[in-house]
C-alpha cells in the first residue's frame, strides 16, 4: 500500500490486503489465549517500513469486530496516526504527561469508525524517552485500559530510538513490522535482541508490502 495515509480496510474492505489484516487480528487473538493481550505495541526495525499503516488498519478491523479500541501515537519523533484518521494534533499524549487533568481524562478523539478512538501525540517534547518511561505513562496506560478492550501503541522504530524498547516493557506484547525488500535480516535480528534484553514479549512479526498483502509469523 502506498504511504498516502489511506486506510485500505475502509476503502477496499474486500481486498486481499484487508483480508490479511483480519487474519492478523484473528492470529493475535489466538496468540493471547494463554496470556491476556490488552495492550499491544507496534513498531518496526527502521523508518518507513509500514508500522503505522499496519497499526491503523489493524485497529480498524478490531473495531469492526466490536472491540473497543484506542490507538495511542507514541511516535514522538514522526507522529502520523492523526493523518490517517484526519484528526487534529494540537493536544494528546504529551499533554497527559504534563497535566494531571489530562492524565485522568486523556484527549481521546472519535473517528469515523465505530468503537475506535485515538490519542494523538500532541506537541513533540525534547526528550520523548523520558516521558514514555515515566510513572505517569504507566498511569496513563492503566487509565486507557479501563476505557477499551485493547489499546494499540504506535512507537518509533526499534533501531532509531530507545523509546520503543522502553515502552515495550509497559505493554502485554510487541508486534514487529518488517518491510519486504527493505528490512535487512541482521537489523531485524538486532531489533529482536534489544527487545529480548528488556524481557519484552515479542508475539510475532508482520511482513509489510508483500505482494499478497501483510503476512504474519508467530
C-alpha positions in Angstrom: 0.0 0.0 0.0 1.4 3.4 -0.9 2.1 5.8 2.0 -0.7 8.2 1.2 -2.4 7.9 4.6 -5.2 5.8 3.3 -7.0 3.1 5.2 -7.3 0.1 2.8 -9.5 -1.7 5.3 -12.1 1.1 4.9 -11.5 2.0 1.2 -11.2 -1.6 -0.1 -12.7 -3.9 2.6 -13.0 -6.8 0.2 -9.4 -6.7 -1.0 -6.7 -9.3 -0.2 -4.9 -6.8 1.9 -7.9 -6.1 4.1 -8.5 -9.8 4.5 -4.8 -10.2 5.6 -5.4 -7.6 8.3 -8.5 -9.6 9.5 -6.3 -12.7 9.6 -3.8 -10.8 11.6 -6.5 -9.9 14.1 -7.5 -13.5 14.5 -3.9 -14.6 14.8 -3.4 -12.1 17.6 -6.5 -13.4 19.4 -5.0 -17.0 19.3 -1.6 -15.7 20.4 -3.2 -14.2 23.6 -5.1 -17.4 24.7 -2.5 -18.1 27.4 -1.8 -14.5 28.4 -4.1 -11.5 28.0 -3.2 -9.1 25.3 -4.9 -5.9 26.1 -2.0 -3.6 25.3 0.0 -4.0 22.1 2.9 -2.0 20.9 3.5 -1.9 17.1 7.0 -1.0 15.9 9.4 -1.6 13.1 13.1 -2.1 12.7 13.8 1.1 10.8 11.8 4.1 9.4 9.3 3.9 6.6 8.7 0.2 7.0 4.9 0.3 7.4 4.4 0.1 11.2 1.8 2.9 11.3 -0.1 1.6 8.3 -0.2 -1.8 9.9 -1.3 -0.4 13.2 -4.2 1.8 12.0 -5.6 -0.9 9.7 -5.4 -3.5 12.5 -7.2 -1.0 14.7 -10.0 -0.7 12.1 -10.6 -4.4 11.8 -10.5 -4.9 15.5 -13.1 -2.2 16.0 -15.2 -3.7 13.2 -15.2 -6.9 15.2 -16.9 -4.9 18.0 -13.9 -4.5 20.2 -13.5 -1.1 21.9 -10.1 0.1 20.5 -7.9 3.0 21.5 -4.9 3.9 19.4 -2.1 5.9 21.0 0.5 7.7 18.9 3.7 7.3 20.9 6.0 8.1 18.0 7.0 11.5 19.4 9.5 11.9 16.6 7.3 11.5 13.5 3.7 11.2 14.6 1.4 10.1 11.7 -1.7 8.4 13.2 -3.7 11.7 13.1 -3.1 11.9 9.4 -4.6 8.5 8.7 -7.8 9.5 10.5 -7.9 13.2 9.5 -7.6 14.4 13.1 -6.2 17.5 14.7 -2.9 17.0 16.7 -3.0 20.1 18.9 -3.3 18.1 22.2 -2.7 14.5 23.0 -0.3 12.2 24.7 2.3 14.8 25.8 -0.4 16.8 27.5 -1.4 13.8 29.6 2.3 13.5 30.6 2.4 17.1 31.8 -1.1 17.9 33.2 -2.9 15.9 35.9 -6.4 16.6 34.5 -5.3 15.4 31.0 -3.8 12.3 32.6 -7.1 11.4 34.2 -9.2 12.4 31.2 -7.0 11.9 28.1 -8.0 13.9 25.0 -9.4 10.9 23.1 -10.8 11.7 19.6 -13.5 9.8 17.9 -13.0 8.5 14.4 -15.4 7.6 11.6 -15.1 4.0 12.7 -17.4 2.9 15.5 -15.6 1.7 18.6 -12.3 3.3 17.6 -10.8 6.3 19.3 -7.4 7.9 19.0 -5.0 9.7 21.4 -2.7 11.7 19.1 0.8 12.6 20.1 0.3 16.2 20.9 3.2 18.7 20.9 6.5 17.0 20.4 8.8 17.0 23.5 12.6 17.4 23.7 13.1 14.1 25.5 10.5 11.5 24.4 12.1 8.6 26.1 11.9 10.2 29.5 8.1 10.7 29.1 7.4 7.2 27.8 9.5 5.7 30.6 7.9 7.7 33.4 5.4 6.5 36.0 2.9 8.9 34.5 3.0 6.7 31.4 2.2 3.7 33.5 -0.8 5.6 35.0 -2.0 6.6 31.5 -1.9 3.0 30.3 -3.9 1.9 33.3 -6.5 4.7 32.6 -6.8 3.8 29.0 -7.3 0.1 29.7 -10.4 1.0 31.7 -11.9 2.5 28.6 -11.1 -0.1 26.0 -10.8 -3.8 25.2 -7.5 -3.3 23.6 -5.0 -0.3 23.4 -2.6 -0.2 20.5 0.6 1.9 20.7 2.4 3.2 17.7 6.1 3.5 18.7 9.2 4.8 16.8 11.4 2.2 15.1 13.4 0.0 17.4 16.8 0.8 15.9 16.1 4.6 15.6 15.4 5.4 19.2 15.2 3.9 22.7 11.6 4.9 23.0 10.1 1.7 21.7 12.3 -0.5 23.8 11.3 1.4 26.9 7.6 1.3 26.2 7.8 -2.4 25.3 8.3 -3.1 29.0 5.0 -1.5 29.8 2.7 -3.5 27.5 1.4 -7.0 27.1 3.1 -7.7 23.8 5.1 -6.3 20.8 4.3 -6.7 17.1 7.3 -6.1 14.9 6.7 -4.9 11.4 9.2 -5.8 8.6 9.2 -4.4 5.1 9.6 -6.8 2.2 12.7 -6.0 0.2 13.8 -3.3 2.6 14.3 -4.6 6.1 17.7 -6.3 6.5 17.9 -9.6 8.2 20.7 -8.6 10.5 18.9 -5.4 11.5 15.8 -7.4 12.3 17.8 -9.8 14.5 19.4 -6.8 16.4 15.9 -5.3 17.0 14.6 -8.6 18.4 17.7 -8.9 20.6 17.1 -5.4 22.0 13.6 -6.3 22.9 14.6 -9.6 24.4 17.2 -7.9 26.6 14.4 -5.9 28.4 12.2 -9.0 28.6 9.6 -7.7 26.2 7.1 -10.2 24.9 7.5 -10.3 21.1 4.4 -12.1 19.9 5.1 -12.0 16.2 6.1 -10.2 13.1 4.3 -8.8 10.1 5.8 -8.6 6.6 4.5 -5.3 5.1 4.5 -4.5 1.4 4.3 -8.2 0.4 2.6 -8.7 -2.9 -0.3 -10.5 -1.4 -0.7 -8.0 1.5 0.7 -8.2 5.0 1.7 -11.6 6.2 2.4 -12.7 9.7 4.7 -15.1 11.6 4.4 -16.2 15.2 
